[in-house]
Amino acid sequence: MNRMICKTYLLTLSLLLSAVYTSASDADSTSGKVVHMLGADFRPAYVFPTHEFFRGANRAGERINTTLSGHLKYGFRFSSSTRMGKMYPYAVQGIGIAYNTFFHSSEVGNPLAVYVFQTSRIATITPKLSLDYEWNFGASFGWKKYDEETNPWNRVVGSKINAYINLGFMLNWQFAANTNLRAGIDVTHYSNGNTHYPNSGVNTIGASVGVTHFFGDSPRQGTGTYRQPESPFRRYVSYDLIVYGATRKRGIYPADSNPVLAPGSFGILGLNFNPLYNFNKYFRAGVSLDVQYDESANIGNHVANDYFPSDPEELQFYRPSFKEQFSAGLSLRAEIVMPIFSINLGIGKNFFCHGADNDSFYQTFVLKTNITKNFFLHTGYQLYRFRDPNNLMLGIGFRFNAR
């Protein structure tokens, strides 16, 4: 099962990278359709002490509160002569690789992250200075995971491969033709989406400073003097249908005993139907009908053992009824639309559910990667109660009435 989960991570990442590469190749098939970019960042950061392991309960007996990463990135934007370039003149998307150190490699490791990214302008401050954002989404490899014998202190990281999510805001200064200096702040989250335990997650906040250089385009786009032609936008409703799946671990919290981890992994299967009103070319919002079957939901109420065994692997369960593992909810959705990618955020409540495991408010964070006008990849993460990690949401989607 662990191998299957790792393969799922790698397959999802490879599909995201392939989508970026295909889009760049298709756009570049005609000379001058894209503008290529190379960039480098350095990001020192503070590690939030969310677990006693970071506060000094480790083999070295020292606080782990600092991390440093170096990033190399390739990206592209659509030329100002293209329709996409006129619609999204500042959007750059691409792939990156980062080396991370927590200065504690023996128990944490030095993870290597591979990711897709997108950056664009929020506001123009002066002709050569703007406020920008950037997000990164990918996987990080090479963590030293928890092991009862060889790495017993690290009760934070339960897998060698973890998702990597980063969001930053920075000032972007064009100090030379086609060359920009960027500096700002960012936040980062590493997690395995409950595919392994422990899964406390690693969270950081820090600074970012970097340089980008564009090849083969007039520098006018970076100066803030460029103005895209006005084009009428007719508002309309599109409909996204998504099917997703994942696996997860489940902790059991008996009333008269310490928490234990249920043996094995459990399957997740879900469906979203999401009508969205397209307000403009950058933003759409609506509601979503969300149904999900979670094989692990409420199993803590159906323990078959007469007593909790000392070895969690000996735990056995009666299968809960279908209604205890099925839930349906409604969520409000907001989506930022950019070339290739869309970021979809949701908050909802299950209205059909049985048992404490499903009776909750939930939050969703989703990256949609467009493969065609109608077909997209769906890579998401669901939280309960704004703090409890629930499950990954890896699937495919089809958009009706796409324009």
VOGU-3710 file (C-alpha; in Angstrom, 3 decimals, decimal comma):
1> mnrmicktyl> 0,000/0,000/0,000  2,867/2,404/0,797  4,310/1,809/-2,658  0,913/2,503/-4,222  0,649/5,803/-2,330  4,141/6,850/-3,433  3,269/5,974/-7,029  0,106/8,090/-6,726  2,160/11,080/-5,563  4,621/10,614/-8,415
11> ltlslllsav> 1,888/10,097/-11,025  0,044/13,235/-9,925  3,234/15,310/-9,968  4,277/13,937/-13,365  0,845/14,792/-14,819  1,095/18,356/-13,498  4,599/18,775/-14,896  3,499/17,220/-18,195  0,598/19,674/-18,445  2,978/22,619/-18,017
21> ytsasdadst> 5,457/21,194/-20,526  2,746/20,420/-23,077  1,258/23,895/-22,789  4,667/25,502/-23,277  5,491/23,228/-26,217  2,151/23,812/-27,930  2,363/27,564/-27,478  5,986/27,635/-28,622  5,310/25,627/-31,786  4,915/28,964/-33,548
31> sgkvvhmlga> 7,887/31,291/-33,109  7,335/34,095/-30,626  4,253/32,630/-28,925  5,870/32,326/-25,491  8,532/34,198/-23,557  10,878/31,964/-21,586  12,101/32,737/-18,081  14,840/31,469/-15,775  14,846/32,315/-12,082  16,599/31,609/-8,787
41> dfrpayvfpt> 15,335/32,170/-5,218  16,737/31,860/-1,713  14,211/31,463/1,102  15,273/31,514/4,780  12,348/30,699/7,066  11,167/30,142/10,616  9,761/26,721/11,547  6,596/26,901/13,625  7,096/24,849/16,843  3,828/22,955/16,405
51> heffrganra> 5,263/19,800/17,981  7,588/19,117/20,901  10,073/17,627/18,445  10,739/21,145/17,114  10,913/22,546/20,656  13,893/20,387/21,599  12,452/16,911/22,261  14,843/15,352/19,749  18,096/13,420/19,765  20,235/16,576/19,779
61> gerinttlsg> 18,125/18,260/22,463  18,055/21,467/20,411  15,263/23,610/18,974  14,613/23,208/15,249  13,375/26,637/14,227  15,275/27,539/11,052  15,185/26,295/7,478  16,799/27,464/4,254  15,937/26,540/0,679  17,421/27,345/-2,704
71> hlkygfrfss> 15,234/27,266/-5,825  15,885/27,068/-9,561  12,914/27,679/-11,859  12,006/27,598/-15,510  8,828/29,377/-16,564  7,084/30,968/-19,512  4,479/33,596/-20,219  2,438/34,026/-23,336  3,675/36,696/-25,728  1,817/40,004/-25,891
81> strmgkmypy> 0,957/39,178/-29,529  -1,211/36,199/-28,462  -4,772/36,104/-27,149  -3,623/34,539/-23,855  -0,882/37,138/-23,560  -3,414/39,928/-23,936  -5,756/38,348/-21,372  -3,035/37,510/-18,823  -0,041/39,772/-19,584  1,798/39,141/-16,305
91> avqgigiayn> 1,087/35,456/-15,612  4,133/33,176/-15,594  3,904/29,437/-15,021  6,499/26,706/-15,000  8,405/24,122/-12,986  10,897/24,430/-10,154  13,264/22,402/-8,016  14,351/23,262/-4,484  16,886/21,953/-1,978  15,821/22,351/1,660
101> tffhssevgn> 17,785/22,053/4,870  16,503/22,229/8,448  20,078/22,094/9,783  19,149/18,803/11,442  19,574/16,257/8,676  20,047/13,186/10,885  16,408/13,241/12,070  14,631/15,419/9,474  16,644/14,975/6,282  17,358/17,498/3,527
111> plavyvfqts> 14,247/17,265/1,324  14,333/17,970/-2,406  11,112/19,514/-3,740  9,869/19,364/-7,342  6,876/21,549/-8,131  4,805/23,548/-10,576  4,392/27,250/-9,935  2,497/30,279/-11,135  3,102/33,945/-10,454  1,354/37,111/-11,554
121> riatitpkls> 0,746/40,745/-10,674  -1,633/41,931/-7,976  -1,082/45,676/-8,312  1,186/48,147/-10,115  2,978/50,518/-7,717  5,242/52,394/-10,143  6,107/51,773/-13,815  8,910/49,426/-12,715  7,635/48,162/-9,354  4,674/45,881/-8,663
131> ldyewnfgas> 3,161/43,700/-5,956  3,052/40,062/-7,114  2,041/36,668/-5,769  3,407/33,168/-6,399  2,217/29,705/-5,456  4,140/26,426/-5,597  2,563/22,971/-5,543  4,444/19,697/-5,764  6,139/16,912/-3,824  9,187/16,821/-1,562
141> fgwkkydeet> 11,467/13,804/-1,386  14,120/12,583/1,044  12,550/13,159/4,464  13,816/11,131/7,417  10,540/9,663/8,590  9,551/8,411/12,007  10,847/4,978/12,900  10,343/3,392/16,312  13,912/2,069/16,366  16,075/4,341/14,194
151> npwnrvvgsk> 14,239/7,701/14,420  11,929/7,546/17,456  11,922/11,263/18,332  10,522/12,463/15,034  6,783/12,019/15,589  6,033/14,690/12,994  6,935/13,189/9,616  5,559/9,758/8,747  6,642/9,402/5,107  9,678/9,904/2,906
161> inayinlgfm> 7,538/11,773/0,328  5,330/14,690/1,344  3,229/17,229/-0,494  4,819/20,679/-0,784  2,589/23,791/-0,820  3,885/27,369/-0,790  2,297/30,812/-1,151  4,252/34,054/-1,315  3,744/37,783/-1,825  6,606/39,917/-3,074
171> lnwqfaantn> 7,693/43,225/-4,534  8,882/42,837/-8,120  11,366/45,475/-9,340  12,548/45,607/-12,949  16,079/46,961/-12,528  17,279/46,099/-16,057  15,764/45,152/-19,400  13,987/41,791/-18,945  15,624/41,266/-15,521  13,730/41,579/-12,234
181> lragidvthy> 14,627/41,482/-8,547  11,896/40,058/-6,286  11,694/40,071/-2,490  8,894/39,296/-0,072  7,431/36,837/2,427  6,013/33,342/2,033  4,451/30,470/3,953  5,056/26,758/3,340  3,264/23,582/4,374  4,525/19,988/4,091
191> sngnthypns> 2,078/17,119/4,643  1,233/13,629/3,405  -2,560/14,066/3,609  -3,003/11,323/6,229  -1,653/8,678/3,866  0,882/7,857/6,615  1,102/8,487/10,345  2,375/10,490/12,065  1,245/13,493/10,031  1,576/16,591/12,196
201> gvntigasvg> 2,795/18,576/9,204  5,707/20,997/8,934  4,867/24,702/8,600  7,206/27,625/7,966  7,076/31,374/7,365  9,950/33,361/6,014  11,516/35,670/3,496  12,173/35,198/-0,202  14,648/36,994/-2,448  15,340/36,115/-6,070
211> vthffgdspr> 16,131/37,158/-9,614  14,243/36,385/-12,835  15,313/36,948/-16,428  13,087/36,782/-19,521  14,311/35,903/-23,008  13,091/37,247/-26,326  10,351/39,774/-25,575  10,041/43,533/-25,336  10,553/44,711/-21,749  7,377/46,792/-21,893
221> qgtgtyrqpe> 5,341/44,074/-20,151  7,524/44,288/-17,083  7,410/48,057/-16,824  3,715/48,444/-16,146  3,159/50,621/-19,248  1,532/47,810/-21,210  -2,238/47,905/-21,426  -4,174/45,002/-22,848  -7,001/45,890/-25,248  -10,448/46,014/-23,757
231> spfrryvsyd> -12,495/42,969/-24,711  -16,129/42,442/-23,778  -16,817/39,601/-21,366  -20,193/37,947/-21,266  -20,939/36,419/-17,892  -22,044/32,796/-17,932  -22,376/29,654/-15,809  -20,075/26,649/-16,216  -20,493/23,268/-14,509  -17,601/21,196/-13,152
241> livygatrkr> -18,087/17,471/-12,458  -15,209/15,873/-10,509  -14,505/12,292/-9,479  -11,630/11,723/-7,047  -10,073/9,101/-4,816  -7,318/8,641/-2,239  -6,193/6,475/0,655  -5,753/7,483/4,268  -4,813/6,297/7,747  -7,193/6,572/10,696
251> giypadsnpv> -6,476/7,057/14,403  -8,716/5,456/17,033  -9,399/7,361/20,261  -10,876/5,001/22,888  -12,371/6,584/25,996  -10,329/4,566/28,485  -7,072/4,019/26,582  -4,376/5,868/24,677  -4,986/6,678/20,994  -3,906/3,970/18,558
261> lapgsfgilg> -3,457/3,805/14,811  -5,799/1,467/12,968  -3,852/-1,074/10,909  -3,804/-0,766/7,140  -4,984/2,010/4,827  -8,543/2,940/3,912  -10,034/4,014/0,609  -11,719/7,318/-0,229  -14,054/7,909/-3,181  -15,781/11,218/-3,832
271> lnfnplynfn> -17,768/13,256/-6,345  -18,296/17,022/-6,651  -20,808/18,802/-8,852  -19,850/22,462/-8,938  -21,870/25,078/-10,887  -19,797/28,278/-11,115  -20,860/31,748/-12,195  -18,070/33,332/-14,249  -17,976/36,986/-13,143  -14,994/37,800/-15,389
281> kyfragvsld> -11,992/36,057/-16,952  -10,179/35,937/-13,600  -12,840/34,873/-11,109  -15,796/32,528/-10,765  -17,809/31,369/-7,759  -20,734/29,159/-6,876  -21,846/26,187/-4,805  -20,857/22,553/-4,888  -22,659/19,338/-4,043  -20,013/17,157/-2,377
291> vqydesanig> -20,492/13,446/-1,732  -17,820/11,178/-0,292  -17,415/7,569/0,812  -14,727/7,094/3,477  -13,952/3,487/4,320  -12,422/4,547/7,649  -15,264/6,757/8,915  -16,605/5,772/12,361  -14,674/2,509/12,555  -13,758/3,459/16,131
301> nhvandyfps> -17,371/2,676/17,073  -17,117/-0,863/15,695  -14,079/-2,431/17,354  -14,431/-6,218/17,311  -11,830/-6,960/20,031  -13,065/-7,536/23,590  -10,277/-5,215/24,782  -7,710/-2,978/23,129  -4,653/-5,104/22,359  -1,141/-3,876/23,148
311> dpeelqfyrp> -0,228/-4,342/19,479  -2,383/-2,096/17,247  -1,910/-4,550/14,375  -4,177/-6,936/16,274  -7,103/-4,536/16,169  -10,111/-5,824/14,281  -13,320/-4,071/13,264  -16,827/-4,833/12,196  -17,625/-3,028/8,964  -19,792/0,035/9,695
321> sfkeqfsagl> -23,002/0,455/7,762  -22,843/2,357/4,475  -24,677/5,362/5,911  -21,962/5,758/8,584  -19,262/5,981/5,916  -21,128/8,078/3,365  -21,613/11,831/3,594  -23,117/14,557/1,446  -22,621/18,277/1,888  -22,912/21,679/0,279
331> slraeivmpi> -20,007/24,093/0,033  -19,458/27,629/-1,177  -16,692/27,783/-3,794  -14,506/30,603/-5,097  -12,055/30,094/-7,953  -9,203/32,192/-9,291  -8,747/31,547/-13,021  -5,357/31,829/-14,731  -3,695/30,194/-17,758  -3,463/26,397/-17,372
341> fsinlgigkn> -4,281/26,482/-13,638  -7,201/27,481/-11,427  -7,192/27,680/-7,629  -10,507/26,628/-6,042  -11,275/27,239/-2,346  -14,345/25,939/-0,547  -16,059/25,878/2,838  -19,032/23,622/3,517  -21,055/21,480/5,903  -22,210/17,904/5,602
351> ffchgadnds> -26,009/17,823/5,728  -26,371/14,040/5,286  -24,119/12,123/7,653  -24,118/9,702/10,559  -21,450/9,557/13,252  -18,982/12,074/14,615  -16,318/11,456/11,949  -18,484/12,945/9,177  -20,610/15,442/11,102  -18,465/18,498/10,532
361> fyqtfvlktn> -17,715/21,692/8,677  -15,080/21,036/6,023  -12,712/23,099/3,912  -11,225/22,262/0,519  -8,135/23,534/-1,267  -7,954/22,491/-4,926  -5,619/22,989/-7,870  -7,270/22,409/-11,266  -4,875/21,819/-14,172  -6,475/22,279/-17,587
371> itknfflhtg> -5,603/19,566/-20,114  -8,203/20,664/-22,665  -10,968/23,267/-22,597  -13,310/20,723/-20,995  -11,017/18,267/-19,194  -8,810/18,972/-16,165  -6,820/17,285/-13,406  -8,076/17,780/-9,853  -5,526/17,835/-7,012  -6,992/18,790/-3,661
381> yqlyrfrdpn> -6,882/18,532/0,098  -9,724/18,481/2,609  -9,666/19,739/6,190  -12,251/19,353/8,949  -12,949/22,183/11,403  -10,223/24,362/9,831  -7,464/22,392/11,558  -7,844/18,608/11,228  -6,303/17,091/8,070  -8,790/14,688/6,511
391> nlmlgigfrf> -7,804/13,365/3,092  -6,310/14,026/-0,310  -8,594/14,481/-3,341  -6,837/13,211/-6,474  -9,018/12,918/-9,551  -10,259/14,196/-12,885  -12,908/16,707/-13,865  -15,065/17,622/-16,823  -16,329/21,164/-17,448  -19,704/21,611/-19,142
401> nar> -20,420/24,871/-21,000  -16,748/25,840/-21,045  -15,899/28,950/-23,069
//
